[in-house]
Amino acid sequence: MDEVREYARTAEFDFAVYKDIGNVMADRFGAQLTTDTFVIDTSRVLPYHGYLEDSPNETRAKTQGLRRAIEAVLEGRLVAMPEGKAMGCGIRRVKPCQASGYPRLRIARPTGASRVEWVLDYE
């Protein structure tokens, strides 16, 4: 954990960084790449799963998928592009996830909804 804290400090992140010990959350969310990002709203609905930016090279990035998704959710709007393809290194799995009490995603289509939503449930 010291390495993670030091990296976050050095990179001057202005947000919390956590280490997913045992890949519990990666398994539950189905994350495959280190840059897979997920936005969860106050209703535990996942309006966005995708990339941080559309290019790993900051100078070539034109679309900030995660930023746009967060802004839409905070403003009460639908996310224009609810899913995007992340780019990055694959997540090496430590072991299959067997823990309970952690969130698990399920697909839900609310009454009258025109699109499928991912809902965060607790077992």
N, CA, C and O atoms as a printed pandas DataFrame, in Angstrom:
     atom_number atom_name residue_name chain_id  residue_number  x_coord  y_coord  z_coord
0              1         N          MET        A               1    0.812   -1.197    0.000
1              2        CA          MET        A               1    0.000    0.000    0.000
2              3         C          MET        A               1    0.855    1.260    0.000
3              4         O          MET        A               1    0.444    2.296   -0.522
4              5         N          ASP        A               2    2.037    1.168    0.584
5              6        CA          ASP        A               2    2.912    2.340    0.608
6              7         C          ASP        A               2    3.267    2.774   -0.810
7              8         O          ASP        A               2    3.339    3.971   -1.090
8              9         N          GLU        A               3    3.491    1.806   -1.712
9             10        CA          GLU        A               3    3.811    2.131   -3.107
10            11         C          GLU        A               3    2.662    2.884   -3.760
11            12         O          GLU        A               3    2.885    3.861   -4.475
12            13         N          VAL        A               4    1.449    2.442   -3.522
13            14        CA          VAL        A               4    0.268    3.078   -4.103
14            15         C          VAL        A               4    0.138    4.506   -3.578
15            16         O          VAL        A               4   -0.070    5.437   -4.356
16            17         N          ARG        A               5    0.259    4.681   -2.276
17            18        CA          ARG        A               5    0.175    6.026   -1.686
18            19         C          ARG        A               5    1.263    6.949   -2.241
19            20         O          ARG        A               5    0.997    8.104   -2.571
20            21         N          GLU        A               6    2.475    6.435   -2.340
21            22        CA          GLU        A               6    3.589    7.238   -2.840
22            23         C          GLU        A               6    3.365    7.647   -4.295
23            24         O          GLU        A               6    3.614    8.793   -4.670
24            25         N          TYR        A               7    2.891    6.698   -5.115
25            26        CA          TYR        A               7    2.621    7.011   -6.517
26            27         C          TYR        A               7    1.546    8.093   -6.627
27            28         O          TYR        A               7    1.701    9.044   -7.392
28            29         N          ALA        A               8    0.466    7.954   -5.873
29            30        CA          ALA        A               8   -0.617    8.932   -5.901
30            31         C          ALA        A               8   -0.119   10.309   -5.467
31            32         O          ALA        A               8   -0.509   11.324   -6.046
32            33         N          ARG        A               9    0.740   10.345   -4.451
33            34        CA          ARG        A               9    1.298   11.611   -3.980
34            35         C          ARG        A               9    2.196   12.229   -5.040
35            36         O          ARG        A               9    2.097   13.423   -5.326
36            37         N          THR        A              10    3.075   11.415   -5.623
37            38        CA          THR        A              10    4.008   11.894   -6.647
38            39         C          THR        A              10    3.269   12.399   -7.883
39            40         O          THR        A              10    3.642   13.416   -8.469
40            41         N          ALA        A              11    2.217   11.680   -8.273
41            42        CA          ALA        A              11    1.435   12.068   -9.446
42            43         C          ALA        A              11    0.479   13.224   -9.151
43            44         O          ALA        A              11   -0.169   13.749  -10.057
44            45         N          GLU        A              12    0.397   13.619   -7.867
45            46        CA          GLU        A              12   -0.457   14.716   -7.420
46            47         C          GLU        A              12   -1.929   14.480   -7.753
47            48         O          GLU        A              12   -2.637   15.395   -8.172
48            49         N          PHE        A              13   -2.380   13.235   -7.558
49            50        CA          PHE        A              13   -3.793   12.934   -7.744
50            51         C          PHE        A              13   -4.605   13.724   -6.726
51            52         O          PHE        A              13   -4.201   13.855   -5.571
52            53         N          ASP        A              14   -5.746   14.249   -7.156
53            54        CA          ASP        A              14   -6.619   14.971   -6.225
54            55         C          ASP        A              14   -7.839   14.118   -5.875
55            56         O          ASP        A              14   -8.924   14.640   -5.622
56            57         N          PHE        A              15   -7.642   12.807   -5.866
57            58        CA          PHE        A              15   -8.702   11.861   -5.527
58            59         C          PHE        A              15   -8.081   10.676   -4.806
59            60         O          PHE        A              15   -6.873   10.450   -4.877
60            61         N          ALA        A              16   -8.920    9.930   -4.116
61            62        CA          ALA        A              16   -8.439    8.766   -3.365
62            63         C          ALA        A              16   -8.068    7.630   -4.319
63            64         O          ALA        A              16   -8.706    7.447   -5.356
64            65         N          VAL        A              17   -7.053    6.887   -3.967
65            66        CA          VAL        A              17   -6.611    5.730   -4.745
66            67         C          VAL        A              17   -6.602    4.523   -3.811
67            68         O          VAL        A              17   -6.083    4.584   -2.697
68            69         N          TYR        A              18   -7.178    3.443   -4.280
69            70        CA          TYR        A              18   -7.266    2.233   -3.477
70            71         C          TYR        A              18   -6.630    1.065   -4.203
71            72         O          TYR        A              18   -6.631    1.022   -5.433
72            73         N          LYS        A              19   -6.098    0.136   -3.467
73            74        CA          LYS        A              19   -5.554   -1.089   -4.033
74            75         C          LYS        A              19   -6.614   -2.171   -3.892
75            76         O          LYS        A              19   -7.151   -2.391   -2.806
76            77         N          ASP        A              20   -6.908   -2.837   -4.988
77            78        CA          ASP        A              20   -7.928   -3.884   -5.021
78            79         C          ASP        A              20   -7.269   -5.216   -4.661
79            80         O          ASP        A              20   -6.910   -6.006   -5.535
80            81         N          ILE        A              21   -7.123   -5.442   -3.382
81            82        CA          ILE        A              21   -6.443   -6.646   -2.899
82            83         C          ILE        A              21   -7.267   -7.875   -3.270
83            84         O          ILE        A              21   -8.454   -7.963   -2.956
84            85         N          GLY        A              22   -6.620   -8.816   -3.940
85            86        CA          GLY        A              22   -7.280  -10.053   -4.361
86            87         C          GLY        A              22   -8.197   -9.885   -5.555
87            88         O          GLY        A              22   -8.943  -10.809   -5.882
88            89         N          ASN        A              23   -8.169   -8.746   -6.212
89            90        CA          ASN        A              23   -9.001   -8.466   -7.390
90            91         C          ASN        A              23  -10.491   -8.573   -7.110
91            92         O          ASN        A              23  -11.272   -8.839   -8.024
92            93         N          VAL        A              24  -10.896   -8.371   -5.873
93            94        CA          VAL        A              24  -12.305   -8.541   -5.508
94            95         C          VAL        A              24  -13.199   -7.615   -6.333
95            96         O          VAL        A              24  -14.163   -8.074   -6.947
96            97         N          MET        A              25  -12.891   -6.320   -6.354
97            98        CA          MET        A              25  -13.753   -5.379   -7.078
98            99         C          MET        A              25  -13.608   -5.539   -8.591
99           100         O          MET        A              25  -14.597   -5.411   -9.313
100          101         N          ALA        A              26  -12.424   -5.809   -9.081
101          102        CA          ALA        A              26  -12.241   -6.024  -10.524
102          103         C          ALA        A              26  -13.090   -7.200  -10.981
103          104         O          ALA        A              26  -13.716   -7.148  -12.040
104          105         N          ASP        A              27  -13.110   -8.254  -10.186
105          106        CA          ASP        A              27  -13.924   -9.422  -10.528
106          107         C          ASP        A              27  -15.401   -9.075  -10.503
107          108         O          ASP        A              27  -16.145   -9.461  -11.404
108          109         N          ARG        A              28  -15.831   -8.352   -9.484
109          110        CA          ARG        A              28  -17.247   -8.012   -9.353
110          111         C          ARG        A              28  -17.727   -7.092  -10.473
111          112         O          ARG        A              28  -18.851   -7.230  -10.956
112          113         N          PHE        A              29  -16.886   -6.167  -10.879
113          114        CA          PHE        A              29  -17.265   -5.240  -11.941
114          115         C          PHE        A              29  -16.976   -5.791  -13.329
115          116         O          PHE        A              29  -17.480   -5.266  -14.322
116          117         N          GLY        A              30  -16.177   -6.834  -13.404
117          118        CA          GLY        A              30  -15.820   -7.377  -14.709
118          119         C          GLY        A              30  -14.731   -6.564  -15.386
119          120         O          GLY        A              30  -14.591   -6.619  -16.608
120          121         N          ALA        A              31  -13.957   -5.811  -14.617
121          122        CA          ALA        A              31  -12.871   -5.009  -15.185
122          123         C          ALA        A              31  -11.814   -5.933  -15.777
123          124         O          ALA        A              31  -11.406   -6.906  -15.143
124          125         N          GLN        A              32  -11.379   -5.631  -16.978
125          126        CA          GLN        A              32  -10.365   -6.429  -17.659
126          127         C          GLN        A              32   -9.037   -5.691  -17.807
127          128         O          GLN        A              32   -7.977   -6.311  -17.893
128          129         N          LEU        A              33   -9.108   -4.362  -17.837
129          130        CA          LEU        A              33   -7.913   -3.542  -18.049
130          131         C          LEU        A              33   -7.721   -2.591  -16.877
131          132         O          LEU        A              33   -8.676   -2.233  -16.188
132          133         N          THR        A              34   -6.482   -2.189  -16.662
133          134        CA          THR        A              34   -6.190   -1.289  -15.552
134          135         C          THR        A              34   -6.871    0.061  -15.706
135          136         O          THR        A              34   -7.030    0.780  -14.719
136          137         N          THR        A              35   -7.276    0.424  -16.910
137          138        CA          THR        A              35   -7.934    1.710  -17.136
138          139         C          THR        A              35   -9.451    1.593  -17.256
139          140         O          THR        A              35  -10.105    2.589  -17.567
140          141         N          ASP        A              36  -10.036    0.423  -17.024
141          142        CA          ASP        A              36  -11.500    0.305  -17.010
142          143         C          ASP        A              36  -12.038    1.220  -15.921
143          144         O          ASP        A              36  -11.603    1.142  -14.772
144          145         N          THR        A              37  -12.980    2.085  -16.274
145          146        CA          THR        A              37  -13.559    2.989  -15.289
146          147         C          THR        A              37  -15.066    2.780  -15.223
147          148         O          THR        A              37  -15.699    2.399  -16.207
148          149         N          PHE        A              38  -15.624    3.035  -14.054
149          150        CA          PHE        A              38  -17.045    2.837  -13.807
150          151         C          PHE        A              38  -17.573    4.039  -13.046
151          152         O          PHE        A              38  -16.949    4.486  -12.084
152          153         N          VAL        A              39  -18.718    4.567  -13.465
153          154        CA          VAL        A              39  -19.380    5.649  -12.750
154          155         C          VAL        A              39  -20.647    5.054  -12.150
155          156         O          VAL        A              39  -21.421    4.389  -12.839
156          157         N          ILE        A              40  -20.849    5.297  -10.866
157          158        CA          ILE        A              40  -22.021    4.796  -10.155
158          159         C          ILE        A              40  -22.786    6.004   -9.637
159          160         O          ILE        A              40  -22.218    6.868   -8.969
160          161         N          ASP        A              41  -24.086    6.063   -9.949
161          162        CA          ASP        A              41  -24.860    7.209   -9.464
162          163         C          ASP        A              41  -25.475    6.915   -8.095
163          164         O          ASP        A              41  -25.259    5.843   -7.530
164          165         N          THR        A              42  -26.229    7.857   -7.575
165          166        CA          THR        A              42  -26.778    7.709   -6.224
166          167         C          THR        A              42  -27.838    6.611   -6.126
167          168         O          THR        A              42  -28.193    6.190   -5.025
168          169         N          SER        A              43  -28.346    6.146   -7.273
169          170        CA          SER        A              43  -29.323    5.054   -7.275
170          171         C          SER        A              43  -28.645    3.695   -7.445
171          172         O          SER        A              43  -29.315    2.680   -7.637
172          173         N          ARG        A              44  -27.318    3.682   -7.373
173          174        CA          ARG        A              44  -26.506    2.486   -7.578
174          175         C          ARG        A              44  -26.617    1.943   -9.003
175          176         O          ARG        A              44  -26.420    0.752   -9.244
176          177         N          VAL        A              45  -26.934    2.828   -9.932
177          178        CA          VAL        A              45  -26.974    2.475  -11.345
178          179         C          VAL        A              45  -25.640    2.877  -11.946
179          180         O          VAL        A              45  -25.057    3.895  -11.571
180          181         N          LEU        A              46  -25.166    2.074  -12.876
181          182        CA          LEU        A              46  -23.891    2.326  -13.535
182          183         C          LEU        A              46  -24.155    2.974  -14.891
183          184         O          LEU        A              46  -24.342    2.257  -15.874
184          185         N          PRO        A              47  -24.177    4.307  -14.978
185          186        CA          PRO        A              47  -24.463    4.944  -16.262
186          187         C          PRO        A              47  -23.271    4.964  -17.217
187          188         O          PRO        A              47  -23.423    5.314  -18.387
188          189         N          TYR        A              48  -22.086    4.591  -16.727
189          190        CA          TYR        A              48  -20.901    4.625  -17.601
190          191         C          TYR        A              48  -19.908    3.543  -17.220
191          192         O          TYR        A              48  -19.603    3.333  -16.046
192          193         N          HIS        A              49  -19.411    2.861  -18.249
193          194        CA          HIS        A              49  -18.288    1.931  -18.131
194          195         C          HIS        A              49  -17.444    2.157  -19.372
195          196         O          HIS        A              49  -17.911    1.966  -20.495
196          197         N          GLY        A              50  -16.211    2.560  -19.166
197          198        CA          GLY        A              50  -15.394    2.820  -20.346
198          199         C          GLY        A              50  -14.014    3.334  -20.021
199          200         O          GLY        A              50  -13.373    2.902  -19.063
200          201         N          TYR        A              51  -13.572    4.266  -20.838
201          202        CA          TYR        A              51  -12.203    4.762  -20.770
202          203         C          TYR        A              51  -12.104    6.109  -20.068
203          204         O          TYR        A              51  -13.085    6.837  -19.923
204          205         N          LEU        A              52  -10.882    6.412  -19.638
205          206        CA          LEU        A              52  -10.599    7.732  -19.076
206          207         C          LEU        A              52  -10.599    8.759  -20.203
207          208         O          LEU        A              52  -11.347    9.736  -20.175
208          209         N          GLU        A              53   -9.742    8.516  -21.198
209          210        CA          GLU        A              53   -9.602    9.365  -22.379
210          211         C          GLU        A              53   -9.487    8.460  -23.584
211          212         O          GLU        A              53   -9.171    7.280  -23.436
212          213         N          ASP        A              54   -9.737    8.984  -24.783
213          214        CA          ASP        A              54   -9.718    8.162  -25.986
214          215         C          ASP        A              54   -8.318    7.894  -26.540
215          216         O          ASP        A              54   -8.180    7.272  -27.592
216          217         N          SER        A              55   -7.297    8.353  -25.850
217          218        CA          SER        A              55   -5.921    8.079  -26.259
218          219         C          SER        A              55   -5.038    7.989  -25.017
219          220         O          SER        A              55   -5.165    8.800  -24.100
220          221         N          PRO        A              56   -4.140    6.998  -24.988
221          222        CA          PRO        A              56   -3.232    6.935  -23.849
222          223         C          PRO        A              56   -2.226    8.095  -23.848
223          224         O          PRO        A              56   -1.596    8.376  -22.828
224          225         N          ASN        A              57   -2.083    8.759  -24.989
225          226        CA          ASN        A              57   -1.193    9.909  -25.107
226          227         C          ASN        A              57   -2.010   11.173  -24.825
227          228         O          ASN        A              57   -2.875   11.551  -25.616
228          229         N          GLU        A              58   -1.733   11.807  -23.712
229          230        CA          GLU        A              58   -2.507   12.969  -23.271
230          231         C          GLU        A              58   -2.595   14.068  -24.332
231          232         O          GLU        A              58   -3.621   14.742  -24.430
232          233         N          THR        A              59   -1.550   14.259  -25.118
233          234        CA          THR        A              59   -1.554   15.323  -26.124
234          235         C          THR        A              59   -2.455   14.992  -27.313
235          236         O          THR        A              59   -2.864   15.893  -28.045
236          237         N          ARG        A              60   -2.770   13.700  -27.514
237          238        CA          ARG        A              60   -3.639   13.307  -28.627
238          239         C          ARG        A              60   -5.071   13.035  -28.200
239          240         O          ARG        A              60   -5.929   12.803  -29.051
240          241         N          ALA        A              61   -5.345   13.056  -26.918
241          242        CA          ALA        A              61   -6.692   12.764  -26.420
242          243         C          ALA        A              61   -7.661   13.854  -26.853
243          244         O          ALA        A              61   -7.398   15.042  -26.666
244          245         N          LYS        A              62   -8.780   13.443  -27.430
245          246        CA          LYS        A              62   -9.802   14.385  -27.874
246          247         C          LYS        A              62  -11.070   14.269  -27.033
247          248         O          LYS        A              62  -11.804   15.244  -26.870
248          249         N          THR        A              63  -11.322   13.085  -26.506
249          250        CA          THR        A              63  -12.545   12.854  -25.735
250          251         C          THR        A              63  -12.188   12.308  -24.364
251          252         O          THR        A              63  -11.476   11.310  -24.250
252          253         N          GLN        A              64  -12.671   12.946  -23.356
253          254        CA          GLN        A              64  -12.470   12.488  -21.983
254          255         C          GLN        A              64  -13.760   11.800  -21.534
255          256         O          GLN        A              64  -14.647   12.423  -20.952
256          257         N          GLY        A              65  -13.839   10.502  -21.820
257          258        CA          GLY        A              65  -15.056    9.748  -21.548
258          259         C          GLY        A              65  -15.487    9.781  -20.102
259          260         O          GLY        A              65  -16.659   10.017  -19.811
260          261         N          LEU        A              66  -14.565    9.549  -19.196
261          262        CA          LEU        A              66  -14.899    9.529  -17.780
262          263         C          LEU        A              66  -15.368   10.899  -17.310
263          264         O          LEU        A              66  -16.375   11.000  -16.609
264          265         N          ARG        A              67  -14.652   11.950  -17.685
265          266        CA          ARG        A              67  -15.030   13.310  -17.274
266          267         C          ARG        A              67  -16.430   13.656  -17.772
267          268         O          ARG        A              67  -17.240   14.202  -17.022
268          269         N          ARG        A              68  -16.718   13.339  -19.045
269          270        CA          ARG        A              68  -18.042   13.649  -19.603
270          271         C          ARG        A              68  -19.139   12.883  -18.873
271          272         O          ARG        A              68  -20.222   13.418  -18.632
272          273         N          ALA        A              69  -18.857   11.627  -18.521
273          274        CA          ALA        A              69  -19.846   10.808  -17.813
274          275         C          ALA        A              69  -20.124   11.377  -16.424
275          276         O          ALA        A              69  -21.280   11.492  -16.017
276          277         N          ILE        A              70  -19.076   11.730  -15.706
277          278        CA          ILE        A              70  -19.244   12.286  -14.360
278          279         C          ILE        A              70  -20.013   13.608  -14.425
279          280         O          ILE        A              70  -20.917   13.841  -13.623
280          281         N          GLU        A              71  -19.654   14.467  -15.375
281          282        CA          GLU        A              71  -20.353   15.743  -15.503
282          283         C          GLU        A              71  -21.834   15.538  -15.801
283          284         O          GLU        A              71  -22.681   16.232  -15.240
284          285         N          ALA        A              72  -22.153   14.584  -16.684
285          286        CA          ALA        A              72  -23.556   14.315  -17.020
286          287         C          ALA        A              72  -24.323   13.841  -15.790
287          288         O          ALA        A              72  -25.433   14.307  -15.531
288          289         N          VAL        A              73  -23.740   12.924  -15.040
289          290        CA          VAL        A              73  -24.406   12.404  -13.843
290          291         C          VAL        A              73  -24.614   13.517  -12.822
291          292         O          VAL        A              73  -25.698   13.635  -12.251
292          293         N          LEU        A              74  -23.597   14.328  -12.587
293          294        CA          LEU        A              74  -23.715   15.415  -11.614
294          295         C          LEU        A              74  -24.759   16.454  -12.030
295          296         O          LEU        A              74  -25.377   17.098  -11.183
296          297         N          GLU        A              75  -24.946   16.609  -13.346
297          298        CA          GLU        A              75  -25.934   17.566  -13.852
298          299         C          GLU        A              75  -27.306   16.935  -14.050
299          300         O          GLU        A              75  -28.238   17.609  -14.490
300          301         N          GLY        A              76  -27.443   15.655  -13.732
301          302        CA          GLY        A              76  -28.731   14.978  -13.855
302          303         C          GLY        A              76  -29.114   14.602  -15.272
303          304         O          GLY        A              76  -30.285   14.348  -15.551
304          305         N          ARG        A              77  -28.130   14.565  -16.178
305          306        CA          ARG        A              77  -28.390   14.195  -17.570
306          307         C          ARG        A              77  -28.014   12.733  -17.802
307          308         O          ARG        A              77  -27.250   12.152  -17.032
308          309         N          LEU        A              78  -28.560   12.140  -18.876
309          310        CA          LEU        A              78  -28.124   10.811  -19.295
310          311         C          LEU        A              78  -26.720   10.925  -19.866
311          312         O          LEU        A              78  -26.374   11.935  -20.479
312          313         N          VAL        A              79  -25.925    9.907  -19.669
313          314        CA          VAL        A              79  -24.589    9.887  -20.242
314          315         C          VAL        A              79  -24.734    9.608  -21.734
315          316         O          VAL        A              79  -25.325    8.601  -22.126
316          317         N          ALA        A              80  -24.196   10.497  -22.565
317          318        CA          ALA        A              80  -24.358   10.376  -24.015
318          319         C          ALA        A              80  -23.763    9.083  -24.564
319          320         O          ALA        A              80  -24.342    8.456  -25.451
320          321         N          MET        A              81  -22.627    8.692  -24.044
321          322        CA          MET        A              81  -21.971    7.460  -24.491
322          323         C          MET        A              81  -21.763    6.588  -23.250
323          324         O          MET        A              81  -20.744    6.722  -22.573
324          325         N          PRO        A              82  -22.716    5.695  -22.940
325          326        CA          PRO        A              82  -22.641    4.936  -21.695
326          327         C          PRO        A              82  -21.548    3.870  -21.645
327          328         O          PRO        A              82  -21.210    3.375  -20.570
328          329         N          GLU        A              83  -21.002    3.522  -22.791
329          330        CA          GLU        A              83  -19.954    2.506  -22.785
330          331         C          GLU        A              83  -18.880    2.865  -23.804
331          332         O          GLU        A              83  -19.176    3.289  -24.921
332          333         N          GLY        A              84  -17.634    2.687  -23.397
333          334        CA          GLY        A              84  -16.508    2.942  -24.281
334          335         C          GLY        A              84  -15.441    1.898  -24.047
335          336         O          GLY        A              84  -15.388    1.291  -22.977
336          337         N          LYS        A              85  -14.593    1.683  -25.030
337          338        CA          LYS        A              85  -13.552    0.663  -24.926
338          339         C          LYS        A              85  -12.313    1.242  -24.256
339          340         O          LYS        A              85  -11.672    2.150  -24.787
340          341         N          ALA        A              86  -11.985    0.706  -23.088
341          342        CA          ALA        A              86  -10.794    1.151  -22.364
342          343         C          ALA        A              86   -9.541    0.620  -23.053
343          344         O          ALA        A              86   -9.579   -0.408  -23.729
344          345         N          MET        A              87   -8.442    1.329  -22.875
345          346        CA          MET        A              87   -7.145    0.895  -23.399
346          347         C          MET        A              87   -6.187    0.823  -22.226
347          348         O          MET        A              87   -6.183    1.706  -21.368
348          349         N          GLY        A              88   -5.387   -0.207  -22.184
349          350        CA          GLY        A              88   -4.435   -0.306  -21.090
350          351         C          GLY        A              88   -3.943   -1.722  -20.896
351          352         O          GLY        A              88   -4.166   -2.596  -21.733
352          353         N          CYS        A              89   -3.284   -1.931  -19.801
353          354        CA          CYS        A              89   -2.726   -3.245  -19.474
354          355         C          CYS        A              89   -3.808   -4.136  -18.880
355          356         O          CYS        A              89   -4.690   -3.669  -18.159
356          357         N          GLY        A              90   -3.728   -5.404  -19.188
357          358        CA          GLY        A              90   -4.655   -6.366  -18.627
358          359         C          GLY        A              90   -4.439   -6.511  -17.128
359          360         O          GLY        A              90   -3.324   -6.354  -16.630
360          361         N          ILE        A              91   -5.518   -6.812  -16.417
361          362        CA          ILE        A              91   -5.434   -7.030  -14.980
362          363         C          ILE        A              91   -5.086   -8.490  -14.743
363          364         O          ILE        A              91   -5.810   -9.386  -15.177
364          365         N          ARG        A              92   -3.991   -8.722  -14.061
365          366        CA          ARG        A              92   -3.621  -10.095  -13.705
366          367         C          ARG        A              92   -4.441  -10.509  -12.499
367          368         O          ARG        A              92   -4.420   -9.849  -11.459
368          369         N          ARG        A              93   -5.161  -11.604  -12.648
369          370        CA          ARG        A              93   -6.001  -12.076  -11.560
370          371         C          ARG        A              93   -5.175  -12.846  -10.543
371          372         O          ARG        A              93   -4.377  -13.714  -10.899
372          373         N          VAL        A              94   -5.378  -12.518   -9.273
373          374        CA          VAL        A              94   -4.694  -13.198   -8.184
374          375         C          VAL        A              94   -5.352  -14.539   -7.936
375          376         O          VAL        A              94   -4.680  -15.561   -7.797
376          377         N          LYS        A              95   -6.683  -14.524   -7.882
377          378        CA          LYS        A              95   -7.458  -15.738   -7.635
378          379         C          LYS        A              95   -8.899  -15.461   -8.023
379          380         O          LYS        A              95   -9.292  -14.298   -8.115
380          381         N          PRO        A              96   -9.687  -16.481   -8.250
381          382        CA          PRO        A              96  -11.106  -16.246   -8.545
382          383         C          PRO        A              96  -11.790  -15.605   -7.342
383          384         O          PRO        A              96  -11.468  -15.921   -6.197
384          385         N          CYS        A              97  -12.712  -14.725   -7.601
385          386        CA          CYS        A              97  -13.422  -14.028   -6.530
386          387         C          CYS        A              97  -14.444  -14.950   -5.883
387          388         O          CYS        A              97  -15.291  -15.531   -6.562
388          389         N          GLN        A              98  -14.355  -15.079   -4.562
389          390        CA          GLN        A              98  -15.305  -15.907   -3.837
390          391         C          GLN        A              98  -15.876  -15.168   -2.633
391          392         O          GLN        A              98  -16.619  -15.752   -1.844
392          393         N          ALA        A              99  -15.542  -13.916   -2.488
393          394        CA          ALA        A              99  -16.000  -13.162   -1.322
394          395         C          ALA        A              99  -17.467  -12.787   -1.466
395          396         O          ALA        A              99  -17.948  -12.556   -2.576
396          397         N          SER        A             100  -18.167  -12.729   -0.362
397          398        CA          SER        A             100  -19.549  -12.269   -0.385
398          399         C          SER        A             100  -19.619  -10.937    0.356
399          400         O          SER        A             100  -18.676  -10.540    1.041
400          401         N          GLY        A             101  -20.732  -10.271    0.207
401          402        CA          GLY        A             101  -20.897   -8.983    0.865
402          403         C          GLY        A             101  -20.344   -7.823    0.060
403          404         O          GLY        A             101  -20.393   -6.679    0.512
404          405         N          TYR        A             102  -19.818   -8.098   -1.124
405          406        CA          TYR        A             102  -19.306   -7.053   -1.994
406          407         C          TYR        A             102  -20.312   -6.798   -3.107
407          408         O          TYR        A             102  -21.118   -7.674   -3.421
408          409         N          PRO        A             103  -20.279   -5.625   -3.700
409          410        CA          PRO        A             103  -21.228   -5.340   -4.775
410          411         C          PRO        A             103  -21.037   -6.278   -5.963
411          412         O          PRO        A             103  -19.921   -6.713   -6.249
412          413         N          ARG        A             104  -22.115   -6.578   -6.639
413          414        CA          ARG        A             104  -22.082   -7.348   -7.872
414          415         C          ARG        A             104  -22.985   -6.617   -8.862
415          416         O          ARG        A             104  -24.032   -6.091   -8.486
416          417         N          LEU        A             105  -22.577   -6.588  -10.116
417          418        CA          LEU        A             105  -23.377   -5.916  -11.130
418          419         C          LEU        A             105  -24.430   -6.860  -11.682
419          420         O          LEU        A             105  -24.187   -8.057  -11.834
420          421         N          ARG        A             106  -25.590   -6.319  -11.978
421          422        CA          ARG        A             106  -26.607   -7.084  -12.684
422          423         C          ARG        A             106  -27.223   -6.166  -13.723
423          424         O          ARG        A             106  -27.219   -4.944  -13.572
424          425         N          ILE        A             107  -27.748   -6.763  -14.773
425          426        CA          ILE        A             107  -28.379   -5.982  -15.836
426          427         C          ILE        A             107  -29.835   -5.761  -15.458
427          428         O          ILE        A             107  -30.511   -6.684  -15.003
428          429         N          ALA        A             108  -30.312   -4.552  -15.643
429          430        CA          ALA        A             108  -31.709   -4.244  -15.361
430          431         C          ALA        A             108  -32.231   -3.309  -16.441
431          432         O          ALA        A             108  -31.508   -2.444  -16.937
432          433         N          ARG        A             109  -33.475   -3.491  -16.792
433          434        CA          ARG        A             109  -34.128   -2.560  -17.721
434          435         C          ARG        A             109  -35.340   -2.001  -16.979
435          436         O          ARG        A             109  -36.396   -2.633  -16.944
436          437         N          PRO        A             110  -35.188   -0.818  -16.386
437          438        CA          PRO        A             110  -36.309   -0.225  -15.657
438          439         C          PRO        A             110  -37.528   -0.047  -16.560
439          440         O          PRO        A             110  -37.394    0.126  -17.772
440          441         N          THR        A             111  -38.700   -0.089  -15.969
441          442        CA          THR        A             111  -39.946    0.079  -16.714
442          443         C          THR        A             111  -39.894    1.354  -17.537
443          444         O          THR        A             111  -39.617    2.435  -17.018
444          445         N          GLY        A             112  -40.162    1.213  -18.817
445          446        CA          GLY        A             112  -40.182    2.364  -19.714
446          447         C          GLY        A             112  -38.814    2.836  -20.171
447          448         O          GLY        A             112  -38.724    3.788  -20.947
448          449         N          ALA        A             113  -37.757    2.201  -19.716
449          450        CA          ALA        A             113  -36.409    2.637  -20.107
450          451         C          ALA        A             113  -36.099    2.166  -21.515
451          452         O          ALA        A             113  -36.500    1.074  -21.917
452          453         N          SER        A             114  -35.395    2.982  -22.253
453          454        CA          SER        A             114  -35.042    2.621  -23.622
454          455         C          SER        A             114  -33.681    1.949  -23.708
455          456         O          SER        A             114  -33.274    1.495  -24.777
456          457         N          ARG        A             115  -32.990    1.887  -22.604
457          458        CA          ARG        A             115  -31.666    1.267  -22.634
458          459         C          ARG        A             115  -31.471    0.408  -21.394
459          460         O          ARG        A             115  -32.112    0.597  -20.360
460          461         N          VAL        A             116  -30.576   -0.525  -21.541
461          462        CA          VAL        A             116  -30.240   -1.400  -20.417
462          463         C          VAL        A             116  -29.341   -0.642  -19.465
463          464         O          VAL        A             116  -28.482    0.126  -19.899
464          465         N          GLU        A             117  -29.528   -0.850  -18.171
465          466        CA          GLU        A             117  -28.668   -0.223  -17.178
466          467         C          GLU        A             117  -28.014   -1.305  -16.337
467          468         O          GLU        A             117  -28.591   -2.368  -16.108
468          469         N          TRP        A             118  -26.837   -1.026  -15.894
469          470        CA          TRP        A             118  -26.156   -1.914  -14.956
470          471         C          TRP        A             118  -26.478   -1.416  -13.565
471          472         O          TRP        A             118  -26.326   -0.227  -13.286
472          473         N          VAL        A             119  -26.911   -2.285  -12.701
473          474        CA          VAL        A             119  -27.283   -1.902  -11.340
474          475         C          VAL        A             119  -26.343   -2.572  -10.371
475          476         O          VAL        A             119  -26.033   -3.754  -10.515
476          477         N          LEU        A             120  -25.886   -1.826   -9.382
477          478        CA          LEU        A             120  -24.975   -2.344   -8.373
478          479         C          LEU        A             120  -25.779   -2.904   -7.223
479          480         O          LEU        A             120  -26.503   -2.166   -6.555
480          481         N          ASP        A             121  -25.666   -4.188   -6.981
481          482        CA          ASP        A             121  -26.387   -4.862   -5.904
482          483         C          ASP        A             121  -25.409   -5.404   -4.897
483          484         O          ASP        A             121  -24.247   -5.654   -5.218
484          485         N          TYR        A             122  -25.865   -5.584   -3.699
485          486        CA          TYR        A             122  -25.061   -6.234   -2.677
486          487         C          TYR        A             122  -25.646   -7.598   -2.418
487          488         O          TYR        A             122  -26.865   -7.755   -2.349
488          489         N          GLU        A             123  -24.775   -8.603   -2.272
489          490        CA          GLU        A             123  -25.225   -9.970   -2.020
490          491         C          GLU        A             123  -25.677  -10.110   -0.592
491          492         O          GLU        A             123  -26.096  -11.193   -0.180
